[in-house]
């Protein structure tokens, strides 16, 4: 767990995006932060309390 999420933590999205038959939605990282934070246009970090 981290309180300092980074875009690189969503690196699996890059691999999945290369599958032609799959359309990716918004990626999510659950971590030790206080509020929802967009790391990029398709990757958001959410507080662990969201689960």
Secondary structure, DSSP 4 states (H G I P E B T S, - for coil): --SS--GGGGTHHHHHTT-TT-----EEEEES-SS-EEEETTEEEEEGGG-
